[in-house]
Amino acid sequence: MCLGIPGRIVRIEDAARKLAVAEVAGVQRRVNLACTPDAGVGDWVLIHVGFAMARLDERQAAETLQILKELGEAL
């Protein structure tokens, strides 16, 4: 089973290598944008093992984060 977590891109670190920094639940992590070359600062992306796999709109990101929070509380 794979899990993707929504994160918002806060800065591009190395455009040539397609590396950016995304904030996920208050924590900043380096992500690779090779699979989402059109993503930029301020965009929400679905992150899996350090790769931004897809762009999300803000509503999708908020819904996904809420579901993950509820799952965490249920466990």
N, C-alpha and C positions, 0 to 999 in steps of 0.2 A: 504494500500500500504506500502510495506517495502522498506527501502533504506539501501544499504550497501555502505560503504565508504572505499576505499583502504587506507591502512596504512602499513608502513614498521616497522618490529619489530626491536627495538634498543637494548633491553636487556631483559633477563629473570630475573624476580624478585624472583619468588618462584616456582622452578621446580616441587616440590611435589604437590603444589596446582594448577599448570598449569597457573600461572600468569606471564604476560610479560608486557612490556611497548612498545607501538607502536607510531610512529610519524605520525600524520595525518595533512597535510597542515601546518607544522611547530609547531603543538601543540602535546605534549606527553600525551598519555592517557593509563591507565591500561586496559589490555584486557585479557580475559580468552582464553586459547588455548585448552580447552577440546575437541572441535570439529575439531581441526587441530593439533593433537599430533605430527605430523612430522615437523611442522613449527619451525623455529629457527631464531636466530639473522640474520638480513639482508634480510629475506624473506618478500615478499609483501603478505598481507592477506586482505580479504574482511571483514570488521568489521560491525556488526549490534548489537546494544544495548549492547556493551561491550564484545561481543564474536567474535572471529575470526572464521568465518563460512567456509572459503575456502582459499586455497593458490592461488595466482595469479602470472603470470610472469610479469616482469617489463613493457613489452609492454601493456598488459591488464590493468595494474594499471595506466599507463600514459594516455591511451585512455579514461578510465573511469573518471579520474580526469579532463581531458580536457572537456569532455561532461558536467560534473557537473559545471565546471567554466562557460561554455557557457550558460547553463540553468540559472545560477545565474545572469549573465549579461543581459539575455533576460528579466528577471523579473524586 
